[in-house]
Amino acid sequence: MTCPDCERHKLSASMWRNEAYKHAGTPLPWKPEELLREEYERGFIDGMQKQMQSSVDKAVNGMARARGQE
């Protein structure tokens, strides 16, 4: 899993790069909407994995505490 800040900075850099190409009047060598969609999907998946891992950790910790009280 990647750092959320790194993903945010990568997305920001991508947007500024697209803006620079637009102001220069140079056609983009890639399709920006595809890159942004891929970045969004990757970030969404990473977020869901982190949320699921957190839920599993809470459940395991709860079961361990319950077992320790027996």
C-alpha positions in Angstrom: 0.0 0.0 0.0 1.3 3.5 -0.8 1.3 6.5 1.4 -1.9 8.7 1.0 0.3 11.8 0.9 2.4 10.4 -1.9 -0.7 9.5 -3.9 -2.1 13.0 -3.4 1.2 14.7 -4.5 1.4 12.4 -7.5 -2.1 13.4 -8.5 -1.4 17.1 -8.0 1.8 16.8 -10.1 -0.2 15.1 -12.8 -2.8 17.9 -12.9 -0.1 20.6 -13.0 1.8 18.8 -15.8 -1.5 18.6 -17.8 -2.1 22.4 -17.2 1.5 23.2 -18.4 1.0 21.3 -21.6 -2.3 23.1 -22.1 -0.8 26.6 -21.7 2.1 25.7 -23.9 -0.3 24.6 -26.7 1.4 21.3 -26.9 -0.8 18.2 -27.3 -0.6 15.8 -24.4 1.3 12.6 -25.1 -1.3 10.7 -23.0 -5.0 10.9 -22.2 -5.3 12.7 -18.9 -8.7 11.4 -18.0 -7.4 7.8 -18.2 -4.5 8.6 -15.8 -6.7 10.4 -13.3 -9.2 7.5 -13.4 -6.4 5.0 -12.7 -5.0 7.1 -9.9 -8.5 7.5 -8.3 -9.2 3.8 -8.6 -5.8 2.9 -7.1 -6.4 5.3 -4.2 -9.9 4.0 -3.6 -8.7 0.4 -3.6 -5.8 1.3 -1.2 -8.3 3.1 1.1 -10.7 0.1 1.1 -7.8 -2.3 1.9 -6.7 -0.1 4.8 -10.2 0.2 6.2 -10.7 -3.6 5.9 -7.3 -4.3 7.6 -8.3 -1.9 10.4 -11.7 -3.7 10.9 -9.9 -7.1 11.0 -7.3 -5.8 13.5 -10.1 -4.5 15.8 -12.0 -7.8 15.6 -8.8 -9.8 16.4 -7.9 -7.5 19.3 -11.4 -7.7 20.6 -11.3 -11.5 20.5 -7.9 -11.6 22.2 -9.2 -9.3 25.0 -12.3 -11.5 25.4 -10.1 -14.6 25.5 -7.8 -13.0 28.1 -10.8 -12.3 30.4 -11.9 -15.9 30.5 
